Amino acid sequence: MIDIVINKLNRELPATVRLVAVSKFHPFEAIEKAYSAGQRIFAESRPQELLAKVKRLEELRLERGEPDYMSDIQWHFIGHLQTNKLKMVLPFVSLVQSVDSLRLLDAINNWGKANGKRVNVLLEPHVAAEDTKQGFSAEEIYSILRNSSEYPHVSFCGIMGMATFTDDETVIRADFSAIRAIYDECLSQFPSLSAYFKELSIGMSDDYHIALEYGTTMVRIGSMIFGVRSY
Ligand SMILES: *Cc1c(COP(=O)(O)O)cnc(C)c1O
């Protein structure tokens, strides 16, 4: 099943849109199946689980005597990241999609400095109706990018957003439109960032069709590929 859905999505998505397979709460064997079907980018939302899967892959390489087994897999982090968990996540991911506070951004920059690395991030605005303290206002995002030289160990690669959890397509469209507007404003205010700032990560299993209309470059799809999650 996993391979069938991945093939279907690959046929359906335009070449400009990358498929991120959200493997959270699914076992490593599910990731291997998706990898066999050609999927390379996987996303996790909990540091402990990401680390366990990274370790599992290392074990498998030893067991199989194939040090290069799945060596071109890429991990993205898409969950809330506490600053005391950075070392469980940042060494292993190619992109942190869910940077949602200044405190986290500062900590990532400091980690990059201490480890001689530059960390790729997306900034997450808060637009959905759910009441949460996570996520930036549009103004905060512009302010960060205006002062991007204060974060020499961070590459700002774009925006990640989530629509309100609802069946009401009007609400989802309004949210995607608001996220897209922030993305466009960033590009027009800060053209010098455009070498890196390219990603608009919107769209999940239930709303990726709509996200395509709003110019998504990265869809994050979990349950459609791997089935329902048992939490
Ligand atoms: C879980 C999750 C997804 C995937 O959701 P599905 O509805 O299973 O496709 C996408 N983005 C984020 C940030 C998530 O936490």
The ligand as a Gaussian input file, in Angstrom:
#p B3LYP/6-31G(d) Opt

LIG

0 1
 C        1.598000      15.083000      11.725000
 C        1.931000      16.256000      10.908000
 C        1.728000      16.253000       9.510000
 C        1.090000      15.083000       8.755000
 O       -0.270000      15.037000       8.976000
 P       -1.212000      14.007000       8.150000
 O       -2.561000      14.562000       8.333000
 O       -1.026000      12.675000       8.775000
 O       -0.765000      14.037000       6.735000
 C        2.115000      17.363000       8.798000
 N        2.668000      18.433000       9.404000
 C        2.878000      18.486000      10.730000
 C        3.490000      19.691000      11.320000
 C        2.510000      17.397000      11.524000
 O        2.715000      17.466000      12.854000

